[in-house]
Amino acid sequence: MSIRVQLADLDHANWEEVADLTVSREQGDFIAPNVYSIAESRFLPGFVTRAVLHEGRAVGFAMYGPDPDDGEIWLYRLMIDESHQARGLGRAALREVVTHVGEMFSAPLLRLGVRADNVAARALYISAGFVPTGQVFGDEEILDLRLSETSWTARA
């Protein structure tokens, strides 16, 4: 049986719970705190913020939308709280994000940046079908997922 999660709009009822979710100290350099991301999203027109729910409880956070610089759809943040990691929730959340991006934006492509030393996240994205583009932005490698390819779901 596969792990199931839901994406819920970030709202007045759940934003503080999501803001309090954290990654481990070792992962802290890889992703901005959720409260920063929530604030940042208010200045990115078209971006969505979602609580990742498992069994009715917030276990993670996702933020994605059209980048103001290139117009492409980017996954800016995907995190699972450290107390819920290594259970398949990240993979399940990624599957939901990709589905939602395809439905909401009708985009052919989803992009993201990941640091090479973020081994677990990079492995997740590659196993889900994201492909390195050869581009590097800052200290992040850029990966793309062609949303028109339906075979990614078998891997994710």
Contacts in CASP RR format, 6 or more apart in sequence:
PFRMAT RR
TARGET T0000
AUTHOR 0000-0000-0000
METHOD contacts of the structure
MODEL  1
MSIRVQLADLDHANWEEVADLTVSREQGDFIAPNVYSIAESRFLPGFVTR
AVLHEGRAVGFAMYGPDPDDGEIWLYRLMIDESHQARGLGRAALREVVTH
VGEMFSAPLLRLGVRADNVAARALYISAGFVPTGQVFGDEEILDLRLSET
SWTARA
2 92 0 8 1.000
3 54 0 8 1.000
3 87 0 8 1.000
3 88 0 8 1.000
3 89 0 8 1.000
3 91 0 8 1.000
3 92 0 8 1.000
4 54 0 8 1.000
4 92 0 8 1.000
5 52 0 8 1.000
5 53 0 8 1.000
5 54 0 8 1.000
5 59 0 8 1.000
5 89 0 8 1.000
5 90 0 8 1.000
5 92 0 8 1.000
5 93 0 8 1.000
5 96 0 8 1.000
6 52 0 8 1.000
6 53 0 8 1.000
6 54 0 8 1.000
6 56 0 8 1.000
6 96 0 8 1.000
7 50 0 8 1.000
7 51 0 8 1.000
7 52 0 8 1.000
7 53 0 8 1.000
7 62 0 8 1.000
7 93 0 8 1.000
7 96 0 8 1.000
7 97 0 8 1.000
7 100 0 8 1.000
8 14 0 8 1.000
8 50 0 8 1.000
8 51 0 8 1.000
8 53 0 8 1.000
9 48 0 8 1.000
9 49 0 8 1.000
9 50 0 8 1.000
9 51 0 8 1.000
10 18 0 8 1.000
10 38 0 8 1.000
10 49 0 8 1.000
10 50 0 8 1.000
10 51 0 8 1.000
10 61 0 8 1.000
14 51 0 8 1.000
14 58 0 8 1.000
15 38 0 8 1.000
17 51 0 8 1.000
17 58 0 8 1.000
18 34 0 8 1.000
18 38 0 8 1.000
18 51 0 8 1.000
18 58 0 8 1.000
18 60 0 8 1.000
18 61 0 8 1.000
19 33 0 8 1.000
19 34 0 8 1.000
19 35 0 8 1.000
19 38 0 8 1.000
20 34 0 8 1.000
21 34 0 8 1.000
21 58 0 8 1.000
21 59 0 8 1.000
21 60 0 8 1.000
21 61 0 8 1.000
21 79 0 8 1.000
21 81 0 8 1.000
22 33 0 8 1.000
22 34 0 8 1.000
22 81 0 8 1.000
22 82 0 8 1.000
23 30 0 8 1.000
23 31 0 8 1.000
23 79 0 8 1.000
23 80 0 8 1.000
23 81 0 8 1.000
23 82 0 8 1.000
23 85 0 8 1.000
24 82 0 8 1.000
24 85 0 8 1.000
27 82 0 8 1.000
27 118 0 8 1.000
30 115 0 8 1.000
30 118 0 8 1.000
30 121 0 8 1.000
31 77 0 8 1.000
31 79 0 8 1.000
32 40 0 8 1.000
32 77 0 8 1.000
34 61 0 8 1.000
34 77 0 8 1.000
34 79 0 8 1.000
37 49 0 8 1.000
37 61 0 8 1.000
37 63 0 8 1.000
37 76 0 8 1.000
37 77 0 8 1.000
38 49 0 8 1.000
38 63 0 8 1.000
40 63 0 8 1.000
40 76 0 8 1.000
41 47 0 8 1.000
41 48 0 8 1.000
41 49 0 8 1.000
41 63 0 8 1.000
44 65 0 8 1.000
44 68 0 8 1.000
44 76 0 8 1.000
45 66 0 8 1.000
45 68 0 8 1.000
46 65 0 8 1.000
46 66 0 8 1.000
47 63 0 8 1.000
47 64 0 8 1.000
47 65 0 8 1.000
47 66 0 8 1.000
47 76 0 8 1.000
48 63 0 8 1.000
48 64 0 8 1.000
48 65 0 8 1.000
48 100 0 8 1.000
48 104 0 8 1.000
49 61 0 8 1.000
49 62 0 8 1.000
49 63 0 8 1.000
50 61 0 8 1.000
50 62 0 8 1.000
50 63 0 8 1.000
50 97 0 8 1.000
50 100 0 8 1.000
51 58 0 8 1.000
51 60 0 8 1.000
51 61 0 8 1.000
52 58 0 8 1.000
52 59 0 8 1.000
52 60 0 8 1.000
52 61 0 8 1.000
52 62 0 8 1.000
52 80 0 8 1.000
52 89 0 8 1.000
52 90 0 8 1.000
52 93 0 8 1.000
52 96 0 8 1.000
53 59 0 8 1.000
54 84 0 8 1.000
54 89 0 8 1.000
54 92 0 8 1.000
58 81 0 8 1.000
59 80 0 8 1.000
59 81 0 8 1.000
59 84 0 8 1.000
59 89 0 8 1.000
60 79 0 8 1.000
60 80 0 8 1.000
60 81 0 8 1.000
60 84 0 8 1.000
60 89 0 8 1.000
60 93 0 8 1.000
61 77 0 8 1.000
61 78 0 8 1.000
61 79 0 8 1.000
62 75 0 8 1.000
62 77 0 8 1.000
62 78 0 8 1.000
62 79 0 8 1.000
62 93 0 8 1.000
62 97 0 8 1.000
63 75 0 8 1.000
63 76 0 8 1.000
63 77 0 8 1.000
63 78 0 8 1.000
64 73 0 8 1.000
64 74 0 8 1.000
64 75 0 8 1.000
64 76 0 8 1.000
64 77 0 8 1.000
64 97 0 8 1.000
64 101 0 8 1.000
64 110 0 8 1.000
65 73 0 8 1.000
65 74 0 8 1.000
65 76 0 8 1.000
65 101 0 8 1.000
65 105 0 8 1.000
66 72 0 8 1.000
66 73 0 8 1.000
66 74 0 8 1.000
66 105 0 8 1.000
67 73 0 8 1.000
67 74 0 8 1.000
67 111 0 8 1.000
72 107 0 8 1.000
72 109 0 8 1.000
72 111 0 8 1.000
73 101 0 8 1.000
73 105 0 8 1.000
73 107 0 8 1.000
73 109 0 8 1.000
73 110 0 8 1.000
73 111 0 8 1.000
74 110 0 8 1.000
74 111 0 8 1.000
74 112 0 8 1.000
74 113 0 8 1.000
75 97 0 8 1.000
75 101 0 8 1.000
75 110 0 8 1.000
75 111 0 8 1.000
75 112 0 8 1.000
76 112 0 8 1.000
78 90 0 8 1.000
78 93 0 8 1.000
78 94 0 8 1.000
78 97 0 8 1.000
78 121 0 8 1.000
80 89 0 8 1.000
80 90 0 8 1.000
80 93 0 8 1.000
90 124 0 8 1.000
91 124 0 8 1.000
91 128 0 8 1.000
91 156 0 8 1.000
94 124 0 8 1.000
94 125 0 8 1.000
94 128 0 8 1.000
94 156 0 8 1.000
95 128 0 8 1.000
95 153 0 8 1.000
95 156 0 8 1.000
98 110 0 8 1.000
98 128 0 8 1.000
98 145 0 8 1.000
98 147 0 8 1.000
98 152 0 8 1.000
98 153 0 8 1.000
98 156 0 8 1.000
101 107 0 8 1.000
101 110 0 8 1.000
101 147 0 8 1.000
102 110 0 8 1.000
102 147 0 8 1.000
107 147 0 8 1.000
108 146 0 8 1.000
108 147 0 8 1.000
108 148 0 8 1.000
109 144 0 8 1.000
109 145 0 8 1.000
109 146 0 8 1.000
109 147 0 8 1.000
110 144 0 8 1.000
110 145 0 8 1.000
110 147 0 8 1.000
111 133 0 8 1.000
111 142 0 8 1.000
111 143 0 8 1.000
111 144 0 8 1.000
111 145 0 8 1.000
112 125 0 8 1.000
112 130 0 8 1.000
112 142 0 8 1.000
112 143 0 8 1.000
113 137 0 8 1.000
113 140 0 8 1.000
113 141 0 8 1.000
113 142 0 8 1.000
113 143 0 8 1.000
114 121 0 8 1.000
114 122 0 8 1.000
114 125 0 8 1.000
114 140 0 8 1.000
114 141 0 8 1.000
114 143 0 8 1.000
115 122 0 8 1.000
115 139 0 8 1.000
115 140 0 8 1.000
115 141 0 8 1.000
116 122 0 8 1.000
116 139 0 8 1.000
116 141 0 8 1.000
122 141 0 8 1.000
125 143 0 8 1.000
125 145 0 8 1.000
126 132 0 8 1.000
126 143 0 8 1.000
127 155 0 8 1.000
127 156 0 8 1.000
128 145 0 8 1.000
128 152 0 8 1.000
128 155 0 8 1.000
128 156 0 8 1.000
129 145 0 8 1.000
129 149 0 8 1.000
129 152 0 8 1.000
129 155 0 8 1.000
129 156 0 8 1.000
130 143 0 8 1.000
130 144 0 8 1.000
130 145 0 8 1.000
131 143 0 8 1.000
131 144 0 8 1.000
131 145 0 8 1.000
131 146 0 8 1.000
132 141 0 8 1.000
132 142 0 8 1.000
132 143 0 8 1.000
133 142 0 8 1.000
133 143 0 8 1.000
133 144 0 8 1.000
134 141 0 8 1.000
134 142 0 8 1.000
135 141 0 8 1.000
135 142 0 8 1.000
136 142 0 8 1.000
145 152 0 8 1.000
END
